[in-house]
Amino acid sequence: MKVLGGAVLGLEAIVVILAIPVVIVVGTVPVSPAVAIPVGVVLAVALIVVSRYLTRPWGVPIGWALQVPVILSGLLAPAMFIVGGIFVLLWALAIRLGREADGRAQ
């Protein structure tokens, strides 16, 4: 689970960073760079940090919780609804397949 989940969260962090200029320039709601950059960077860093702690009991629930702000970023850039939804599906699949693989390895 750690490898698959970590990969999904890592890729999601990259997408969040790449979405920052999109939100600033073409977002549906005007967002100041002074707000968008720190918020986006904090979310990306949180995704990366949680990807390192997926073996802890609290790692997966926090990973689920971080999916919410990614999807809600669609309020600022509508394409993020689609991208966030895809990452939720990938996250769910990574957790399911990762747990199955962990069960077989034992």
C-alpha positions in Angstrom: 0.0 0.0 0.0 2.9 2.4 0.8 4.3 2.2 -2.7 1.0 2.6 -4.7 -0.5 5.2 -2.3 2.7 7.1 -2.1 3.0 7.3 -5.9 -0.6 8.6 -6.2 -0.1 11.2 -3.5 3.3 12.2 -5.1 1.8 12.7 -8.5 -1.1 14.5 -7.0 1.3 16.9 -5.3 2.9 17.6 -8.7 -0.6 18.3 -10.2 -1.4 20.7 -7.4 1.8 22.6 -7.9 1.1 22.8 -11.7 -2.5 24.0 -11.0 -1.4 27.1 -9.0 -0.7 29.2 -12.1 -3.9 28.0 -13.7 -5.9 29.1 -10.7 -4.2 32.5 -10.7 -4.5 33.2 -14.4 -7.6 31.5 -15.7 -9.5 30.6 -12.5 -13.2 31.3 -12.3 -12.7 33.3 -9.0 -10.0 35.9 -8.9 -7.3 34.6 -6.5 -4.3 36.6 -5.5 -0.9 35.0 -6.1 -0.1 35.9 -2.5 -2.9 33.5 -1.4 -2.8 30.8 -4.2 0.9 30.1 -4.0 1.2 29.4 -0.3 -2.0 27.4 -0.1 -1.0 25.3 -3.1 2.5 24.7 -1.8 1.2 23.8 1.7 -1.3 21.3 0.1 1.4 19.8 -2.1 3.8 19.5 0.8 1.1 17.9 3.0 0.5 15.3 0.2 4.2 14.5 0.0 4.5 14.2 3.8 1.5 12.0 4.2 2.9 9.7 1.4 5.8 9.0 3.7 3.6 7.9 6.6 1.1 5.6 4.9 2.2 2.7 7.1 1.0 4.6 10.2 -2.6 4.0 11.3 -3.5 7.7 10.6 -1.8 7.9 7.2 -4.6 6.6 5.0 -7.4 8.6 6.7 -5.4 11.8 6.3 -4.7 10.8 2.7 -8.5 10.6 2.3 -8.9 13.9 4.0 -6.4 15.6 1.6 -8.5 14.5 -1.3 -11.2 17.0 -0.2 -9.2 20.2 -0.8 -7.9 18.9 -4.1 -11.5 18.3 -5.3 -12.7 21.6 -3.8 -10.0 23.4 -5.8 -12.4 22.8 -8.7 -14.4 25.8 -7.3 -11.4 27.9 -8.5 -10.5 26.0 -11.6 -13.3 23.8 -12.8 -10.9 21.3 -14.5 -9.7 20.4 -11.0 -13.1 18.7 -10.3 -12.2 16.2 -13.0 -8.6 15.9 -12.1 -9.4 15.6 -8.4 -12.1 13.0 -9.1 -9.5 11.0 -11.1 -7.1 11.1 -8.2 -9.8 10.0 -5.8 -10.4 7.0 -7.9 -6.7 6.3 -8.2 -6.3 6.7 -4.4 -9.1 4.3 -3.7 -7.6 1.8 -6.2 -4.1 2.2 -4.7 -5.4 1.6 -1.2 -7.5 -1.5 -2.2 -4.7 -3.1 -4.3 -2.0 -2.2 -1.9 -3.9 -3.9 1.0 -4.4 -7.0 -1.1 -0.7 -7.1 -2.0 0.2 -6.6 1.6 -2.1 -9.4 2.6 -0.5 -11.8 0.1 3.0 -10.8 1.2 2.4 -12.0 4.7 
